[in-house]
Amino acid sequence: MIINVYCDESGHLEHDEIPVMVLGAIWCPIEQSRAIAEEIRAIKKQHGLAENYEVKWNRVSQGKLDFYKELVMYFFRNPHLHFRALIVPDKSKLRHADHNQNHDDFYYKMYFDMLKTILNPQDRYRIYLDIKDTRGGTKVKKLHEVLSHNLYDFSRSIIENVQLVSSKEIEQVQLADLLIGIISYANRGLTSSQAKLDLVELMRQQSGYKLIYSTLYKENKVNIFRWRAREEEAE
C-alpha cells in the first residue's frame, strides 16, 4: 500500500512567545487522496466558501464554526483518515546547547519522533510538509535520510519521497492544520475564543481523549505523544 502523509506544525519557532509546540500529520491511502480532497472542497461549497478557501486554525470564528465542526466530523467519519500529534509542552525548558544541537536540529528530531510511529515497513510512504521558509529543502533531505536509515530503507523503497508543499493547494494539509490547532489550543489552556473551545470539546468527545496526554502507542485514529525532555524526567 502507498500512503500519503500530510504534515504541519504550530508554535515551532524558537522565540515566537508560544510555549507549546505541536507537530502533526494526517495520513491516508494514496487511492483515497483525491476523493478526500474533493469531499473537503464540497464541504467548503456547502458552507458558502470558495473551493480554494484555505482552512486554517487562525481563521476559526463563531461565524464559520459550523463549517469547522463539519470538517472535524468529516475526519472522524472517514475511516481512511488518521492523525498523529507530538506535543512539546514547554519550549522554555529546552536546553539545546546541552545536547549539541540548535533549535532547527531539535525541530527535525521531533518530526522524526512524530513520524516514526506511523511508518510500517510493509507499506510505502510519500510525505508532504507544509513549506515554511527557503531553508527547508536541506532539512527535508536530512529528515528523509534519518527516517529511511531508521527503517534500514537504504534503497528508499519504503519512504519514497519527503517533499515541501504549499498548504493552499493541499486540503489534507489544511485539515492537519485545523487538528493541530485544536491540540495546541487545548494544551495551552487558552479560553479567549468560544468557537475554538467548542472545537476542542468536539474533538475530545469524538476521540474519547482529553488531548493533553499521550494516547496508547498504537492508537490508530487520534494518536498523541506528549514529549518530555530528559531534564524533566530527572526532576
Stockholm file with secondary structure:
# STOCKHOLM 1.0

chainA/1-235         MIINVYCDESGHLEHDEIPVMVLGAIWCPIEQSRAIAEEIRAIKKQHGLAENYEVKWNRVSQGKLDFYKELVMYFFRNPHLHFRALIVPDKSKLRHADHNQNHDDFYYKMYFDMLKTILNPQDRYRIYLDIKDTRGGTKVKKLHEVLSHNLYDFSRSIIENVQLVSSKEIEQVQLADLLIGIISYANRGLTSSQAKLDLVELMRQQSGYKLIYSTLYKENKVNIFRWRAREEEAE
#=GR chainA/1-235 SS CEEEEEEEEESCSTTSSCCCEEEEEEEEEHHHHHHHHHHHHHHHHHTTCCTTCCCCGGGCCGGGHHHHHHHHHHHHHCTTCEEEEEEECCGGGCCGGGGTCCHHHHHHHHHHHHHHTTCCTTSEEEEEEECCSTTHHHHHHHHHHHHHHHTTCTTCSSEEEEEEECGGGCHHHHHHHHHHHHHHHHHHTCCSCHHHHHHHHHHHHHHSSCSSSCCCTTCSSEEEEECCCHHHHHC
#=GC SS_cons         CEEEEEEEEESCSTTSSCCCEEEEEEEEEHHHHHHHHHHHHHHHHHTTCCTTCCCCGGGCCGGGHHHHHHHHHHHHHCTTCEEEEEEECCGGGCCGGGGTCCHHHHHHHHHHHHHHTTCCTTSEEEEEEECCSTTHHHHHHHHHHHHHHHTTCTTCSSEEEEEEECGGGCHHHHHHHHHHHHHHHHHHTCCSCHHHHHHHHHHHHHHSSCSSSCCCTTCSSEEEEECCCHHHHHC
//
